[in-house]
Amino acid sequence: MKLFSGPNLAQYASKLPDGSPAPKPEKAPKAPPARKVTELRASAIPEGQGPSSLRLVPIPRLAHGGRWRVEAMRSLSEPLLLWFTRGQGRITVAGVTRGYGAHNAIFIPAGTMHGFELGPQAYGTAVFFGRDTEVALPKEPKHLRIRESAPQNELSGILDNIQRELESKRPGHERAAQAHLGLLGVWLERQIEVAQPEEKHRKDSARRLVARYTALLEKDFRSGMGVADYAAALGVTPTHLTRVCNQTCGRPASELLHDRTLFEARKLLKETDLPVNRISASLGFTSPAYFTRAFQARIGQTPTRFRKLA
């Protein structure tokens, strides 16, 4: 699922893919240190703010404000369940790409990098559990293909009940919604148990390495580290890491890194009033000029132009 094309982004960051320093720009003004983002604009699908932030969103609405919001690599600070009832495409979770279709339930833990194709026929429901959910949930991503009608109908019924209570004004409606959410956790646990033999078969060394890489990338993508740095931290060569990423998701390690960094850049440009030089510094670029060239080469617009078209 190659979502961007253009020159290698590493040439604009602080290090090249082989780990050597990138050439310094001519007397580029030093960007001020990044500060906590406070000037937020309204986002299309705001992340959870507390235990009452449970919400259900139609999957097509996740792309409100741009398809990059679902297609680019990113993570959330809360667990997410995607329940596809129509359409098909590909989804990449923790560096592993698989096809999805109707009646696929995909659970993504908080902090897990992911992105998916949103075809014109794709439909379903996204369940955002909230940052402080007390529901017992899996610790690892799960991709469940629900082939029998009974569990399909059971899940659809649970989601309908949650939505009905969220929209209700009756006393105790929030507690009722949380009770149904608990049943959703039980449903997941039971379906994962059914799928265990297939899941164990997929746990090979390549998938484990890519999962470690994407977890480290999600933690450090703002540092300006290159693929060689990540490979060294993982105890492998850059060539091996790239080969394994191509094997599991059809994309080199550098594409995953670039995709994650550019998602964050676009999000900050669209949803905050931070100056471009502060965004550049917060993402590990050596200068605003490098950041602007990298952004334009891969997105087709300068950061300022992209922000104006918001």
LUMTI-187509 format. One record per atom (N, C-alpha, C): chain; x, y, z. Coordinates in steps of 0.2 Angstrom, whole numbers. Layout:
% residues N
{A, {X, Y, Z}} ...
This chain:
% residues 310
{A, {4, -6, 0}} {A, {0, 0, 0}} {A, {4, 6, 0}} {A, {7, 8, -6}} {A, {12, 14, -6}} {A, {7, 20, -7}} {A, {7, 24, -2}} {A, {3, 30, -2}} {A, {6, 36, -5}} {A, {13, 37, -5}} {A, {16, 43, -7}} {A, {22, 41, -12}} {A, {23, 45, -16}} {A, {29, 44, -21}} {A, {33, 51, -21}} {A, {39, 50, -23}} {A, {44, 56, -23}} {A, {50, 54, -20}} {A, {55, 59, -19}} {A, {62, 58, -17}} {A, {62, 55, -10}} {A, {67, 52, -8}} {A, {68, 49, -1}} {A, {68, 54, 4}} {A, {64, 54, 9}} {A, {63, 59, 14}} {A, {69, 60, 18}} {A, {73, 54, 19}} {A, {79, 54, 23}} {A, {84, 59, 21}} {A, {84, 61, 14}} {A, {89, 66, 12}} {A, {88, 73, 16}} {A, {82, 74, 18}} {A, {80, 80, 21}} {A, {80, 80, 29}} {A, {81, 75, 32}} {A, {81, 74, 39}} {A, {88, 75, 41}} {A, {89, 74, 48}} {A, {96, 75, 51}} {A, {101, 69, 49}} {A, {98, 63, 47}} {A, {103, 58, 45}} {A, {101, 55, 39}} {A, {106, 52, 35}} {A, {105, 49, 29}} {A, {103, 41, 31}} {A, {100, 37, 26}} {A, {99, 30, 27}} {A, {105, 26, 30}} {A, {111, 28, 28}} {A, {117, 24, 30}} {A, {119, 27, 37}} {A, {116, 31, 40}} {A, {118, 34, 47}} {A, {122, 40, 47}} {A, {125, 42, 41}} {A, {130, 48, 41}} {A, {126, 54, 41}} {A, {129, 59, 44}} {A, {125, 66, 45}} {A, {123, 69, 38}} {A, {118, 72, 37}} {A, {115, 75, 31}} {A, {119, 82, 31}} {A, {121, 84, 25}} {A, {124, 91, 24}} {A, {120, 96, 28}} {A, {124, 101, 31}} {A, {120, 106, 34}} {A, {118, 112, 29}} {A, {112, 115, 30}} {A, {110, 120, 26}} {A, {114, 127, 28}} {A, {115, 131, 23}} {A, {119, 137, 24}} {A, {115, 142, 29}} {A, {119, 142, 35}} {A, {117, 147, 40}} {A, {109, 147, 41}} {A, {106, 142, 41}} {A, {99, 141, 42}} {A, {97, 144, 50}} {A, {92, 148, 51}} {A, {91, 150, 57}} {A, {89, 144, 62}} {A, {91, 144, 68}} {A, {90, 139, 72}} {A, {82, 139, 75}} {A, {79, 134, 74}} {A, {72, 134, 76}} {A, {71, 134, 83}} {A, {66, 137, 86}} {A, {66, 137, 93}} {A, {63, 130, 95}} {A, {65, 128, 102}} {A, {63, 122, 104}} {A, {55, 121, 103}} {A, {53, 115, 102}} {A, {46, 114, 101}} {A, {43, 114, 108}} {A, {37, 117, 108}} {A, {33, 117, 114}} {A, {27, 113, 114}} {A, {24, 113, 120}} {A, {17, 109, 120}} {A, {12, 112, 116}} {A, {9, 108, 111}} {A, {4, 111, 107}} {A, {-2, 113, 111}} {A, {-4, 119, 111}} {A, {-10, 122, 114}} {A, {-15, 125, 110}} {A, {-13, 127, 104}} {A, {-18, 131, 100}} {A, {-21, 126, 95}} {A, {-25, 122, 98}} {A, {-28, 116, 93}} {A, {-34, 119, 90}} {A, {-35, 117, 84}} {A, {-41, 118, 80}} {A, {-45, 112, 81}} {A, {-52, 112, 79}} {A, {-56, 106, 80}} {A, {-54, 101, 75}} {A, {-52, 95, 77}} {A, {-51, 89, 73}} {A, {-57, 85, 71}} {A, {-56, 81, 65}} {A, {-62, 78, 63}} {A, {-65, 73, 68}} {A, {-60, 69, 70}} {A, {-62, 64, 75}} {A, {-58, 65, 81}} {A, {-60, 69, 86}} {A, {-55, 70, 92}} {A, {-54, 64, 96}} {A, {-48, 63, 99}} {A, {-46, 57, 103}} {A, {-49, 58, 109}} {A, {-50, 52, 113}} {A, {-53, 52, 119}} {A, {-50, 57, 125}} {A, {-54, 59, 129}} {A, {-52, 64, 134}} {A, {-53, 61, 141}} {A, {-56, 55, 142}} {A, {-58, 53, 148}} {A, {-62, 47, 148}} {A, {-64, 44, 153}} {A, {-68, 38, 153}} {A, {-75, 38, 150}} {A, {-77, 44, 149}} {A, {-84, 45, 145}} {A, {-83, 46, 138}} {A, {-77, 45, 135}} {A, {-76, 47, 128}} {A, {-78, 41, 123}} {A, {-81, 36, 126}} {A, {-83, 31, 121}} {A, {-87, 34, 116}} {A, {-86, 32, 109}} {A, {-90, 34, 104}} {A, {-89, 29, 98}} {A, {-94, 29, 94}} {A, {-95, 25, 88}} {A, {-95, 30, 82}} {A, {-91, 29, 77}} {A, {-91, 33, 71}} {A, {-91, 29, 65}} {A, {-95, 31, 60}} {A, {-95, 27, 53}} {A, {-88, 28, 50}} {A, {-86, 22, 48}} {A, {-79, 22, 45}} {A, {-77, 27, 40}} {A, {-82, 28, 35}} {A, {-80, 33, 30}} {A, {-79, 40, 33}} {A, {-82, 42, 38}} {A, {-82, 48, 41}} {A, {-75, 49, 44}} {A, {-71, 44, 45}} {A, {-64, 45, 48}} {A, {-60, 49, 43}} {A, {-61, 49, 37}} {A, {-57, 52, 32}} {A, {-60, 59, 31}} {A, {-64, 62, 35}} {A, {-66, 69, 34}} {A, {-60, 73, 35}} {A, {-59, 78, 30}} {A, {-53, 82, 31}} {A, {-48, 80, 27}} {A, {-48, 74, 23}} {A, {-43, 71, 19}} {A, {-42, 64, 20}} {A, {-41, 60, 15}} {A, {-40, 53, 15}} {A, {-34, 51, 19}} {A, {-29, 56, 19}} {A, {-23, 54, 23}} {A, {-24, 53, 30}} {A, {-29, 55, 33}} {A, {-31, 54, 40}} {A, {-32, 46, 41}} {A, {-34, 42, 36}} {A, {-34, 35, 37}} {A, {-29, 31, 34}} {A, {-26, 34, 28}} {A, {-21, 30, 24}} {A, {-14, 31, 27}} {A, {-12, 36, 30}} {A, {-5, 37, 32}} {A, {-4, 33, 39}} {A, {2, 31, 40}} {A, {4, 28, 46}} {A, {3, 33, 52}} {A, {-1, 31, 57}} {A, {-2, 35, 63}} {A, {-4, 30, 69}} {A, {-4, 33, 75}} {A, {-7, 29, 80}} {A, {-12, 34, 84}} {A, {-16, 30, 89}} {A, {-20, 34, 93}} {A, {-18, 32, 100}} {A, {-20, 37, 105}} {A, {-19, 36, 112}} {A, {-24, 32, 115}} {A, {-28, 29, 112}} {A, {-34, 24, 114}} {A, {-35, 18, 110}} {A, {-38, 13, 113}} {A, {-39, 7, 108}} {A, {-45, 9, 103}} {A, {-44, 5, 98}} {A, {-49, 6, 92}} {A, {-51, -1, 89}} {A, {-57, -2, 88}} {A, {-60, -8, 84}} {A, {-63, -5, 78}} {A, {-61, -8, 72}} {A, {-64, -7, 66}} {A, {-68, -13, 64}} {A, {-74, -12, 63}} {A, {-79, -17, 61}} {A, {-81, -16, 54}} {A, {-78, -19, 49}} {A, {-80, -18, 42}} {A, {-86, -22, 40}} {A, {-91, -19, 37}} {A, {-97, -23, 35}} {A, {-98, -23, 28}} {A, {-94, -19, 24}} {A, {-95, -19, 17}} {A, {-88, -16, 14}} {A, {-87, -19, 8}} {A, {-81, -16, 4}} {A, {-74, -20, 6}} {A, {-69, -18, 3}} {A, {-63, -22, 4}} {A, {-57, -17, 3}} {A, {-51, -19, 5}} {A, {-45, -15, 4}} {A, {-39, -18, 8}} {A, {-34, -15, 9}} {A, {-28, -17, 13}} {A, {-27, -13, 19}} {A, {-25, -16, 25}} {A, {-24, -12, 31}} {A, {-17, -14, 33}} {A, {-13, -10, 36}} {A, {-7, -11, 39}} {A, {-7, -9, 46}} {A, {-5, -14, 50}} {A, {-5, -13, 57}} {A, {1, -16, 60}} {A, {5, -12, 64}} {A, {11, -14, 66}} {A, {16, -17, 61}} {A, {16, -14, 55}} {A, {20, -16, 50}} {A, {18, -22, 46}} {A, {12, -25, 47}} {A, {10, -30, 43}} {A, {4, -29, 39}} {A, {4, -30, 33}} {A, {-2, -28, 28}} {A, {-6, -34, 27}} {A, {-12, -34, 27}} {A, {-17, -39, 26}} {A, {-23, -36, 22}} {A, {-26, -40, 18}} {A, {-32, -38, 15}} {A, {-38, -38, 20}} {A, {-43, -34, 19}} {A, {-49, -34, 24}} {A, {-55, -34, 19}} {A, {-60, -37, 21}} {A, {-66, -37, 18}} {A, {-72, -36, 22}} {A, {-78, -38, 20}} {A, {-84, -38, 24}} {A, {-84, -43, 30}} {A, {-86, -41, 36}} {A, {-86, -45, 42}} {A, {-79, -46, 44}} {A, {-75, -41, 44}} {A, {-68, -41, 47}} {A, {-68, -37, 53}} {A, {-66, -39, 59}} {A, {-65, -35, 65}} {A, {-58, -34, 66}} {A, {-55, -28, 66}} {A, {-48, -27, 67}} {A, {-47, -23, 74}} {A, {-44, -26, 79}} {A, {-43, -22, 85}} {A, {-36, -20, 85}} {A, {-35, -13, 87}} {A, {-29, -10, 87}} {A, {-28, -7, 94}} {A, {-23, -9, 97}} {A, {-22, -6, 104}} {A, {-19, 1, 104}} {A, {-20, 4, 109}} {A, {-17, 11, 109}} {A, {-10, 11, 108}} {A, {-7, 16, 104}} {A, {0, 17, 102}} {A, {2, 13, 97}} {A, {-2, 9, 93}} {A, {0, 5, 88}} {A, {-1, 8, 81}} {A, {5, 8, 77}} {A, {5, 12, 71}} {A, {0, 8, 66}} {A, {-4, 11, 62}} {A, {-8, 8, 57}} {A, {-11, 13, 52}} {A, {-13, 11, 47}} {A, {-16, 14, 41}} {A, {-20, 10, 37}} {A, {-25, 12, 33}} {A, {-29, 7, 29}} {A, {-31, 11, 23}} {A, {-32, 7, 17}} {A, {-35, 10, 11}} {A, {-43, 10, 13}} {A, {-46, 16, 11}} {A, {-53, 17, 11}} {A, {-56, 17, 5}} {A, {-58, 11, 2}} {A, {-61, 11, -5}} {A, {-68, 14, -5}} {A, {-71, 15, -11}} {A, {-77, 19, -11}} {A, {-83, 15, -8}} {A, {-82, 8, -8}} {A, {-88, 4, -6}} {A, {-87, 2, 2}} {A, {-81, 4, 5}} {A, {-80, 2, 12}} {A, {-85, 5, 17}} {A, {-87, 1, 21}} {A, {-92, 4, 26}} {A, {-91, 0, 32}} {A, {-93, 3, 38}} {A, {-93, -1, 44}} {A, {-93, 4, 50}} {A, {-91, 2, 56}} {A, {-91, 6, 62}} {A, {-84, 6, 65}} {A, {-82, 12, 67}} {A, {-76, 12, 71}} {A, {-78, 13, 79}} {A, {-75, 9, 83}} {A, {-77, 10, 90}} {A, {-70, 13, 94}} {A, {-71, 19, 96}} {A, {-66, 22, 100}} {A, {-67, 21, 107}} {A, {-63, 17, 111}} {A, {-64, 15, 118}} {A, {-63, 21, 123}} {A, {-59, 26, 121}} {A, {-57, 31, 126}} {A, {-51, 29, 129}} {A, {-47, 34, 132}} {A, {-40, 33, 134}} {A, {-41, 29, 141}} {A, {-46, 30, 145}} {A, {-46, 27, 152}} {A, {-51, 21, 152}} {A, {-52, 18, 147}} {A, {-57, 12, 147}} {A, {-55, 7, 152}} {A, {-60, 4, 155}} {A, {-58, -1, 160}} {A, {-60, -8, 157}} {A, {-62, -8, 151}} {A, {-64, -15, 148}} {A, {-57, -19, 147}} {A, {-58, -25, 148}} {A, {-52, -30, 147}} {A, {-51, -31, 139}} {A, {-46, -29, 137}} {A, {-45, -29, 129}} {A, {-38, -32, 128}} {A, {-37, -35, 122}} {A, {-31, -38, 120}} {A, {-25, -33, 120}} {A, {-19, -36, 122}} {A, {-13, -32, 122}} {A, {-10, -31, 115}} {A, {-11, -35, 110}} {A, {-8, -35, 104}} {A, {-14, -34, 98}} {A, {-12, -32, 92}} {A, {-17, -31, 87}} {A, {-20, -38, 85}} {A, {-26, -38, 83}} {A, {-30, -44, 81}} {A, {-34, -42, 75}} {A, {-33, -47, 70}} {A, {-37, -46, 64}} {A, {-42, -52, 63}} {A, {-48, -52, 64}} {A, {-53, -57, 65}} {A, {-57, -57, 58}} {A, {-57, -63, 55}} {A, {-62, -64, 49}} {A, {-68, -68, 52}} {A, {-74, -64, 53}} {A, {-80, -67, 56}} {A, {-84, -70, 50}} {A, {-83, -77, 49}} {A, {-87, -80, 44}} {A, {-94, -83, 45}} {A, {-95, -84, 51}} {A, {-102, -86, 53}} {A, {-107, -81, 55}} {A, {-113, -82, 53}} {A, {-118, -76, 54}} {A, {-120, -75, 61}} {A, {-119, -80, 66}} {A, {-121, -79, 73}} {A, {-117, -74, 76}} {A, {-110, -74, 76}} {A, {-106, -69, 79}} {A, {-106, -62, 75}} {A, {-107, -62, 69}} {A, {-108, -56, 65}} {A, {-114, -52, 68}} {A, {-120, -56, 69}} {A, {-126, -53, 71}} {A, {-125, -51, 78}} {A, {-121, -55, 82}} {A, {-120, -53, 89}} {A, {-116, -46, 90}} {A, {-111, -46, 86}} {A, {-107, -39, 86}} {A, {-111, -33, 84}} {A, {-115, -34, 79}} {A, {-119, -29, 76}} {A, {-124, -27, 81}} {A, {-127, -32, 85}} {A, {-132, -30, 90}} {A, {-129, -26, 96}} {A, {-123, -28, 98}} {A, {-119, -25, 103}} {A, {-118, -18, 101}} {A, {-116, -16, 95}} {A, {-114, -10, 93}} {A, {-121, -5, 93}} {A, {-126, -8, 90}} {A, {-132, -5, 90}} {A, {-135, -3, 97}} {A, {-134, -7, 102}} {A, {-135, -6, 109}} {A, {-131, 0, 112}} {A, {-125, 0, 110}} {A, {-120, 5, 113}} {A, {-122, 12, 110}} {A, {-124, 12, 103}} {A, {-126, 18, 100}} {A, {-132, 21, 103}} {A, {-137, 16, 104}} {A, {-143, 18, 107}} {A, {-143, 21, 114}} {A, {-139, 19, 118}} {A, {-138, 21, 125}} {A, {-134, 28, 124}} {A, {-129, 29, 120}} {A, {-125, 35, 119}} {A, {-130, 41, 117}} {A, {-135, 39, 113}} {A, {-139, 44, 111}} {A, {-145, 45, 115}} {A, {-146, 41, 120}} {A, {-152, 41, 125}} {A, {-151, 47, 130}} {A, {-157, 49, 133}} {A, {-157, 54, 138}} {A, {-159, 51, 145}} {A, {-160, 44, 145}} {A, {-163, 41, 150}} {A, {-158, 40, 156}} {A, {-160, 40, 162}} {A, {-156, 39, 168}} {A, {-151, 33, 167}} {A, {-145, 34, 168}} {A, {-140, 28, 168}} {A, {-138, 26, 161}} {A, {-139, 30, 156}} {A, {-138, 28, 149}} {A, {-130, 27, 148}} {A, {-126, 31, 152}} {A, {-119, 31, 151}} {A, {-116, 24, 154}} {A, {-119, 22, 160}} {A, {-117, 16, 163}} {A, {-120, 10, 158}} {A, {-126, 11, 155}} {A, {-128, 6, 151}} {A, {-124, 5, 145}} {A, {-121, 10, 142}} {A, {-117, 10, 136}} {A, {-110, 6, 138}} {A, {-108, 8, 144}} {A, {-102, 5, 147}} {A, {-103, -3, 148}} {A, {-109, -5, 150}} {A, {-110, -12, 151}} {A, {-110, -15, 144}} {A, {-113, -12, 139}} {A, {-113, -16, 133}} {A, {-106, -16, 130}} {A, {-102, -11, 132}} {A, {-95, -11, 129}} {A, {-91, -17, 133}} {A, {-93, -18, 139}} {A, {-90, -24, 142}} {A, {-92, -30, 138}} {A, {-98, -31, 136}} {A, {-100, -37, 132}} {A, {-96, -37, 125}} {A, {-94, -31, 122}} {A, {-90, -31, 116}} {A, {-83, -34, 118}} {A, {-80, -32, 124}} {A, {-74, -35, 126}} {A, {-74, -43, 127}} {A, {-80, -45, 129}} {A, {-81, -52, 130}} {A, {-81, -55, 123}} {A, {-85, -52, 118}} {A, {-86, -55, 111}} {A, {-79, -55, 108}} {A, {-74, -50, 109}} {A, {-68, -50, 106}} {A, {-64, -56, 109}} {A, {-64, -57, 116}} {A, {-60, -63, 119}} {A, {-62, -69, 116}} {A, {-69, -70, 115}} {A, {-71, -77, 112}} {A, {-69, -78, 105}} {A, {-70, -73, 101}} {A, {-68, -73, 94}} {A, {-60, -74, 93}} {A, {-56, -71, 98}} {A, {-49, -72, 97}} {A, {-47, -80, 99}} {A, {-51, -82, 104}} {A, {-50, -89, 106}} {A, {-51, -94, 100}} {A, {-57, -92, 96}} {A, {-58, -97, 90}} {A, {-53, -96, 85}} {A, {-50, -90, 84}} {A, {-45, -89, 79}} {A, {-38, -91, 81}} {A, {-37, -93, 87}} {A, {-30, -94, 90}} {A, {-26, -99, 85}} {A, {-28, -104, 83}} {A, {-24, -109, 78}} {A, {-21, -105, 72}} {A, {-25, -101, 69}} {A, {-23, -97, 63}} {A, {-18, -91, 65}} {A, {-19, -88, 71}} {A, {-15, -83, 73}} {A, {-8, -85, 75}} {A, {-8, -91, 78}} {A, {-1, -94, 80}} {A, {3, -96, 74}} {A, {0, -98, 69}} {A, {3, -100, 63}} {A, {7, -94, 60}} {A, {4, -88, 61}} {A, {7, -82, 58}} {A, {12, -78, 62}} {A, {14, -81, 68}} {A, {19, -77, 72}} {A, {26, -80, 70}} {A, {28, -77, 65}} {A, {35, -79, 63}} {A, {40, -73, 65}} {A, {46, -74, 63}} {A, {52, -70, 66}} {A, {51, -63, 62}} {A, {49, -63, 55}} {A, {48, -57, 52}} {A, {43, -52, 55}} {A, {37, -55, 56}} {A, {32, -51, 59}} {A, {34, -48, 66}} {A, {38, -52, 70}} {A, {40, -50, 76}} {A, {45, -44, 76}} {A, {49, -45, 71}} {A, {54, -39, 70}} {A, {51, -33, 68}} {A, {46, -33, 63}} {A, {43, -27, 60}} {A, {38, -24, 66}} {A, {35, -28, 70}} {A, {31, -26, 76}} {A, {36, -22, 80}} {A, {42, -24, 82}} {A, {47, -21, 86}} {A, {49, -14, 83}} {A, {50, -14, 76}} {A, {52, -8, 72}} {A, {47, -3, 73}} {A, {40, -5, 71}} {A, {35, 0, 71}} {A, {34, 3, 78}} {A, {35, -1, 83}} {A, {34, 1, 90}} {A, {39, 6, 92}} {A, {45, 5, 90}} {A, {51, 9, 91}} {A, {50, 16, 87}} {A, {48, 15, 81}} {A, {47, 21, 76}} {A, {41, 25, 79}} {A, {36, 22, 82}} {A, {31, 26, 85}} {A, {33, 30, 91}} {A, {38, 27, 94}} {A, {41, 31, 100}} {A, {45, 36, 99}} {A, {49, 35, 93}} {A, {55, 40, 92}} {A, {55, 44, 85}} {A, {49, 43, 82}} {A, {49, 46, 75}} {A, {51, 54, 75}} {A, {50, 57, 80}} {A, {51, 64, 81}} {A, {58, 66, 82}} {A, {63, 61, 83}} {A, {70, 62, 84}} {A, {74, 63, 79}} {A, {72, 62, 72}} {A, {76, 63, 67}} {A, {80, 57, 65}} {A, {79, 52, 69}} {A, {83, 46, 67}} {A, {81, 43, 60}} {A, {86, 40, 57}} {A, {85, 37, 51}} {A, {85, 29, 51}} {A, {83, 26, 46}} {A, {82, 19, 46}} {A, {88, 15, 49}} {A, {94, 17, 47}} {A, {100, 14, 50}} {A, {101, 14, 58}} {A, {98, 20, 60}} {A, {98, 21, 68}} {A, {93, 16, 71}} {A, {87, 15, 68}} {A, {82, 10, 70}} {A, {85, 3, 70}} {A, {88, 2, 64}} {A, {91, -5, 63}} {A, {96, -7, 68}} {A, {100, -2, 70}} {A, {105, -3, 75}} {A, {102, -4, 82}} {A, {97, -1, 83}} {A, {94, -2, 90}} {A, {90, -8, 90}} {A, {88, -11, 84}} {A, {85, -18, 84}} {A, {90, -23, 83}} {A, {97, -22, 82}} {A, {102, -27, 81}} {A, {102, -30, 75}} {A, {100, -27, 69}} {A, {100, -30, 63}} {A, {103, -24, 58}} {A, {104, -26, 52}} {A, {107, -22, 47}} {A, {101, -18, 44}} {A, {102, -12, 41}} {A, {97, -8, 37}} {A, {94, -12, 31}} {A, {98, -16, 28}} {A, {96, -20, 22}} {A, {91, -26, 25}} {A, {93, -29, 30}} {A, {88, -34, 33}} {A, {82, -31, 35}} {A, {82, -25, 38}} {A, {76, -22, 41}} {A, {71, -20, 35}} {A, {74, -18, 30}} {A, {70, -16, 24}} {A, {68, -22, 20}} {A, {71, -27, 20}} {A, {69, -33, 17}} {A, {63, -36, 20}} {A, {63, -36, 27}} {A, {58, -39, 31}} {A, {52, -35, 30}} {A, {52, -28, 30}} {A, {47, -24, 30}} {A, {43, -25, 23}} {A, {47, -26, 18}} {A, {45, -27, 11}} {A, {41, -34, 11}} {A, {43, -38, 15}} {A, {40, -45, 15}} {A, {33, -45, 19}} {A, {33, -41, 24}} {A, {27, -41, 28}} {A, {22, -36, 26}} {A, {24, -30, 23}} {A, {19, -25, 21}} {A, {20, -22, 14}} {A, {25, -25, 10}} {A, {26, -22, 3}} {A, {29, -16, 3}} {A, {32, -13, 8}} {A, {34, -6, 8}} {A, {41, -7, 12}} {A, {46, -3, 10}} {A, {52, -3, 14}} {A, {52, 1, 20}} {A, {57, 0, 25}} {A, {57, 3, 31}} {A, {56, 10, 31}} {A, {60, 13, 26}} {A, {60, 20, 25}} {A, {53, 23, 24}} {A, {49, 20, 20}} {A, {42, 22, 18}} {A, {38, 22, 24}} {A, {38, 18, 29}} {A, {35, 18, 35}} {A, {37, 24, 39}} {A, {43, 25, 40}} {A, {46, 31, 43}} {A, {43, 37, 40}} {A, {44, 38, 34}} {A, {42, 44, 30}} {A, {34, 45, 31}} {A, {30, 40, 30}} {A, {23, 41, 31}} {A, {21, 43, 38}} {A, {24, 40, 43}} {A, {22, 42, 50}} {A, {24, 49, 51}} {A, {30, 51, 49}} {A, {32, 58, 50}} {A, {28, 63, 46}} {A, {26, 62, 40}} {A, {22, 66, 36}} {A, {15, 67, 39}} {A, {12, 61, 41}} {A, {5, 62, 44}} {A, {5, 67, 50}} {A, {11, 66, 54}} {A, {11, 71, 60}} {A, {12, 78, 58}} {A, {16, 79, 52}} {A, {16, 86, 50}} {A, {10, 89, 47}} {A, {6, 85, 44}} {A, {0, 87, 41}} {A, {-5, 88, 47}} {A, {-5, 84, 52}} {A, {-10, 85, 57}} {A, {-8, 91, 61}} {A, {-2, 93, 62}} {A, {0, 99, 66}} {A, {-2, 105, 61}} {A, {-1, 104, 55}} {A, {-2, 110, 50}} {A, {-10, 111, 50}} {A, {-14, 106, 50}} {A, {-21, 107, 50}} {A, {-24, 109, 56}} {A, {-22, 106, 62}} {A, {-26, 107, 68}} {A, {-22, 111, 73}} {A, {-17, 114, 72}} {A, {-14, 119, 76}} {A, {-12, 125, 73}} {A, {-10, 130, 76}} {A, {-7, 137, 74}} {A, {0, 137, 74}} {A, {4, 132, 76}} {A, {11, 132, 77}} {A, {14, 134, 70}} {A, {19, 138, 71}} {A, {23, 141, 65}} {A, {27, 135, 62}} {A, {28, 135, 55}} {A, {31, 130, 52}} {A, {38, 128, 55}} {A, {42, 133, 57}} {A, {48, 132, 60}} {A, {48, 127, 66}} {A, {43, 128, 70}} {A, {42, 124, 76}} {A, {40, 117, 74}} {A, {35, 117, 69}} {A, {33, 110, 67}} {A, {40, 106, 65}} {A, {44, 110, 61}} {A, {50, 107, 58}} {A, {54, 104, 64}} {A, {55, 108, 69}} {A, {60, 106, 74}} {A, {57, 101, 78}} {A, {50, 101, 79}} {A, {47, 95, 83}} {A, {48, 89, 80}} {A, {49, 88, 73}} {A, {49, 82, 70}} {A, {56, 80, 68}} {A, {61, 83, 71}} {A, {68, 81, 70}} {A, {72, 84, 64}} {A, {69, 88, 60}} {A, {72, 91, 54}} {A, {77, 96, 56}} {A, {83, 97, 52}} {A, {88, 101, 54}} {A, {87, 108, 53}} {A, {82, 110, 48}} {A, {80, 117, 47}} {A, {73, 117, 44}} {A, {70, 123, 44}} {A, {63, 123, 41}} {A, {64, 122, 33}} {A, {69, 124, 30}} {A, {70, 124, 23}} {A, {70, 117, 21}} {A, {74, 112, 25}} {A, {74, 105, 23}} {A, {67, 102, 24}} {A, {63, 104, 29}} {A, {57, 102, 30}} {A, {52, 104, 25}} {A, {52, 110, 22}} {A, {48, 112, 17}} {A, {49, 109, 11}} {A, {56, 107, 9}} {A, {58, 104, 3}} {A, {55, 97, 3}} {A, {56, 93, 9}} {A, {54, 86, 10}} {A, {46, 86, 9}} {A, {43, 90, 12}} {A, {35, 90, 12}} {A, {33, 91, 5}} {A, {35, 96, 2}} {A, {33, 98, -5}} {A, {35, 92, -10}} {A, {41, 89, -9}} {A, {43, 84, -13}} {A, {38, 78, -13}} {A, {35, 76, -7}} {A, {31, 70, -6}} {A, {23, 72, -6}} {A, {21, 78, -4}} {A, {14, 80, -4}} {A, {12, 84, -10}} {A, {17, 87, -13}} {A, {15, 91, -19}} {A, {13, 98, -17}} {A, {14, 100, -11}} {A, {12, 107, -9}} {A, {17, 109, -3}} {A, {18, 115, -3}} {A, {22, 118, 3}} {A, {18, 117, 9}} {A, {21, 117, 15}} {A, {17, 117, 21}} {A, {12, 123, 22}} {A, {15, 129, 20}} {A, {10, 134, 20}} {A, {4, 134, 16}} {A, {5, 131, 10}} {A, {0, 131, 5}} {A, {-5, 125, 8}} {A, {-2, 120, 10}} {A, {-7, 114, 13}} {A, {-11, 117, 19}} {A, {-8, 121, 23}} {A, {-12, 124, 29}} {A, {-17, 129, 26}} {A, {-16, 133, 21}} {A, {-21, 138, 19}} {A, {-27, 134, 15}} {A, {-26, 128, 13}} {A, {-31, 125, 10}} {A, {-35, 121, 15}} {A, {-34, 121, 21}} {A, {-38, 118, 26}} {A, {-45, 120, 26}} 
